Amino acid sequence: MVNRVYSLENDTNTKKLTISKNLFKIFHQNIRGLKSKVDKLSNSFFRDYPDVMCLTEHHLKDYEIDNLPID
């Protein structure tokens, strides 16, 4: 499966939007408290979950993480 990902290349003189094809997607978000944002986060990935999701500052305990409705 190949996904189309747009990335911004930052050169010293120009910034250009390019289309790149990646096989592996990583999502990182400093979520600052996940309890009230689970539905919003799940809906934003409805059809296209990343391969790896890293959520920092989620403020959840281990048992709460185990019960998240996120695959």
N, CA and C atoms as a LAMMPS dump frame, in Angstrom:
ITEM: TIMESTEP
0
ITEM: NUMBER OF ATOMS
213
ITEM: BOX BOUNDS ff ff ff
-5.0000000000000000e+02 5.0000000000000000e+02
-5.0000000000000000e+02 5.0000000000000000e+02
-5.0000000000000000e+02 5.0000000000000000e+02
ITEM: ATOMS id mol type element x y z
1 1 1 N 0.839 -1.169 0
2 1 2 C 0 0 0
3 1 3 C 0.89 1.24 0
4 2 1 N 0.659 2.128 -0.916
5 2 2 C 1.442 3.356 -1.017
6 2 3 C 0.524 4.53 -0.726
7 3 1 N 0.96 5.363 0.157
8 3 2 C 0.185 6.547 0.516
9 3 3 C 0.865 7.79 -0.021
10 4 1 N 0.073 8.749 -0.399
11 4 2 C 0.623 10.012 -0.876
12 4 3 C 0.749 10.954 0.305
13 5 1 N 1.938 11.461 0.525
14 5 2 C 2.205 12.36 1.636
15 5 3 C 2.823 13.627 1.084
16 6 1 N 2.286 14.749 1.504
17 6 2 C 2.835 16.026 1.087
18 6 3 C 3.813 16.495 2.146
19 7 1 N 4.984 16.885 1.72
20 7 2 C 5.959 17.37 2.691
21 7 3 C 6.526 18.704 2.223
22 8 1 N 6.876 19.514 3.18
23 8 2 C 7.439 20.823 2.894
24 8 3 C 8.943 20.742 3.04
25 9 1 N 9.635 20.943 1.954
26 9 2 C 11.095 20.932 1.986
27 9 3 C 11.575 22.346 2.236
28 10 1 N 12.428 22.498 3.214
29 10 2 C 12.911 23.82 3.573
30 10 3 C 14.357 23.962 3.115
31 11 1 N 14.551 24.753 2.111
32 11 2 C 15.869 25.044 1.573
33 11 3 C 16.228 26.452 2.044
34 12 1 N 17.477 26.821 1.953
35 12 2 C 17.867 28.165 2.395
36 12 3 C 17.222 29.251 1.543
37 13 1 N 16.957 28.954 0.281
38 13 2 C 16.401 29.972 -0.611
39 13 3 C 14.929 29.762 -0.941
40 14 1 N 14.455 28.537 -0.904
41 14 2 C 13.081 28.272 -1.331
42 14 3 C 12.387 27.303 -0.385
43 15 1 N 11.083 27.378 -0.407
44 15 2 C 10.256 26.378 0.251
45 15 3 C 9.345 25.82 -0.83
46 16 1 N 9.299 24.513 -0.953
47 16 2 C 8.44 23.949 -1.985
48 16 3 C 7.689 22.756 -1.438
49 17 1 N 6.477 22.579 -1.931
50 17 2 C 5.636 21.465 -1.544
51 17 3 C 5.88 20.331 -2.521
52 18 1 N 6.242 19.178 -2.001
53 18 2 C 6.507 18.035 -2.874
54 18 3 C 5.604 16.876 -2.493
55 19 1 N 5.386 16.004 -3.427
56 19 2 C 4.616 14.791 -3.181
57 19 3 C 5.602 13.647 -3.061
58 20 1 N 5.539 12.954 -1.95
59 20 2 C 6.414 11.815 -1.771
60 20 3 C 5.568 10.598 -1.466
61 21 1 N 6.074 9.424 -1.802
62 21 2 C 5.356 8.181 -1.556
63 21 3 C 6.046 7.451 -0.417
64 22 1 N 5.315 7.215 0.654
65 22 2 C 5.856 6.549 1.817
66 22 3 C 5.067 5.284 2.103
67 23 1 N 5.748 4.297 2.617
68 23 2 C 5.095 3.062 2.992
69 23 3 C 4.828 2.991 4.487
70 24 1 N 5.385 3.881 5.25
71 24 2 C 5.323 3.829 6.696
72 24 3 C 4.98 5.208 7.234
73 25 1 N 3.873 5.318 8.005
74 25 2 C 3.462 6.626 8.508
75 25 3 C 3.576 6.666 10.026
76 26 1 N 4.137 7.74 10.532
77 26 2 C 4.278 7.97 11.955
78 26 3 C 3.536 9.257 12.304
79 27 1 N 2.762 9.197 13.384
80 27 2 C 2.037 10.369 13.854
81 27 3 C 2.506 10.675 15.275
82 28 1 N 2.909 11.911 15.527
83 28 2 C 3.287 12.336 16.874
84 28 3 C 2.474 13.564 17.237
85 29 1 N 1.939 13.551 18.453
86 29 2 C 1.17 14.7 18.921
87 29 3 C 1.396 14.875 20.412
88 30 1 N 1.735 16.076 20.819
89 30 2 C 1.753 16.423 22.234
90 30 3 C 0.299 16.725 22.58
91 31 1 N -0.403 15.737 23.09
92 31 2 C -1.858 15.784 23.204
93 31 3 C -2.354 16.578 24.407
94 32 1 N -1.507 16.757 25.429
95 32 2 C -1.84 17.555 26.621
96 32 3 C -3.168 17.137 27.256
97 33 1 N -3.281 15.879 27.562
98 33 2 C -4.491 15.358 28.193
99 33 3 C -5.383 14.689 27.17
100 34 1 N -5.417 13.377 27.185
101 34 2 C -6.123 12.635 26.139
102 34 3 C -7.569 12.305 26.481
103 35 1 N -7.927 12.244 27.748
104 35 2 C -9.267 11.79 28.146
105 35 3 C -10.384 12.477 27.372
106 36 1 N -10.341 13.752 27.264
107 36 2 C -11.428 14.489 26.608
108 36 3 C -11.25 14.589 25.094
109 37 1 N -10.177 14.005 24.554
110 37 2 C -9.886 14.167 23.126
111 37 3 C -9.875 12.856 22.348
112 38 1 N -10.251 11.741 22.972
113 38 2 C -10.189 10.433 22.323
114 38 3 C -11.083 10.388 21.09
115 39 1 N -12.327 10.834 21.201
116 39 2 C -13.249 10.792 20.06
117 39 3 C -12.757 11.654 18.905
118 40 1 N -12.293 12.829 19.219
119 40 2 C -11.797 13.735 18.18
120 40 3 C -10.576 13.125 17.477
121 41 1 N -9.684 12.528 18.253
122 41 2 C -8.499 11.896 17.683
123 41 3 C -8.892 10.702 16.812
124 42 1 N -9.789 9.857 17.303
125 42 2 C -10.236 8.682 16.537
126 42 3 C -10.91 9.087 15.237
127 43 1 N -11.739 10.114 15.284
128 43 2 C -12.439 10.573 14.079
129 43 3 C -11.488 11.153 13.044
130 44 1 N -10.39 11.736 13.485
131 44 2 C -9.456 12.328 12.528
132 44 3 C -8.697 11.259 11.74
133 45 1 N -8.663 10.023 12.271
134 45 2 C -7.984 8.925 11.578
135 45 3 C -8.968 7.876 11.082
136 46 1 N -10.205 8.25 10.878
137 46 2 C -11.264 7.301 10.567
138 46 3 C -10.874 6.274 9.518
139 47 1 N -10.3 6.686 8.426
140 47 2 C -9.962 5.757 7.335
141 47 3 C -8.477 5.487 7.194
142 48 1 N -7.655 6.301 7.792
143 48 2 C -6.23 6.24 7.475
144 48 3 C -5.363 6.323 8.725
145 49 1 N -5.386 5.255 9.54
146 49 2 C -4.54 5.23 10.735
147 49 3 C -3.067 5.181 10.353
148 50 1 N -2.221 5.85 11.111
149 50 2 C -0.776 5.725 10.876
150 50 3 C -0.299 4.364 11.375
151 51 1 N 0.888 3.974 10.958
152 51 2 C 1.471 2.718 11.421
153 51 3 C 1.918 2.816 12.871
154 52 1 N 2.408 3.979 13.259
155 52 2 C 2.859 4.227 14.626
156 52 3 C 2.248 5.541 15.094
157 53 1 N 1.665 5.502 16.293
158 53 2 C 1.098 6.714 16.864
159 53 3 C 1.788 6.965 18.2
160 54 1 N 2.36 8.143 18.353
161 54 2 C 3.051 8.513 19.584
162 54 3 C 2.339 9.726 20.174
163 55 1 N 1.775 9.535 21.359
164 55 2 C 1.069 10.619 22.034
165 55 3 C 1.807 10.945 23.322
166 56 1 N 2.324 12.14 23.406
167 56 2 C 3.044 12.556 24.606
168 56 3 C 2.15 13.437 25.468
169 57 1 N 2.474 13.494 26.755
170 57 2 C 1.716 14.252 27.748
171 57 3 C 0.235 13.88 27.746
172 58 1 N -0.054 12.584 27.649
173 58 2 C -1.438 12.112 27.616
174 58 3 C -2.084 12.118 29.001
175 59 1 N -1.306 12.07 30.07
176 59 2 C -1.775 12.12 31.457
177 59 3 C -2.708 10.963 31.819
178 60 1 N -2.515 9.797 31.197
179 60 2 C -3.326 8.624 31.502
180 60 3 C -2.519 7.619 32.31
181 61 1 N -3.216 6.856 33.113
182 61 2 C -2.599 5.769 33.856
183 61 3 C -2.566 4.529 32.959
184 62 1 N -1.751 3.538 33.309
185 62 2 C -1.598 2.336 32.486
186 62 3 C -2.937 1.66 32.197
187 63 1 N -3.788 1.5 33.192
188 63 2 C -5.06 0.815 32.957
189 63 3 C -5.973 1.631 32.039
190 64 1 N -5.849 2.957 32.052
191 64 2 C -6.644 3.797 31.159
192 64 3 C -6.158 3.652 29.718
193 65 1 N -4.861 3.54 29.542
194 65 2 C -4.295 3.346 28.203
195 65 3 C -4.76 2.017 27.628
196 66 1 N -4.779 0.976 28.465
197 66 2 C -5.209 -0.352 28.012
198 66 3 C -6.66 -0.355 27.552
199 67 1 N -7.483 0.551 28.053
200 67 2 C -8.903 0.586 27.721
201 67 3 C -9.271 1.645 26.679
202 68 1 N -8.284 2.214 26.03
203 68 2 C -8.58 3.218 24.996
204 68 3 C -9.263 2.55 23.802
205 69 1 N -10.255 3.209 23.226
206 69 2 C -10.933 2.636 22.044
207 69 3 C -10.189 2.935 20.738
208 70 1 N -8.87 2.909 20.778
209 70 2 C -8.052 3.152 19.59
210 70 3 C -7.323 1.862 19.278
211 71 1 N -7.468 1.381 18.047
212 71 2 C -6.781 0.135 17.646
213 71 3 C -5.278 0.312 17.616
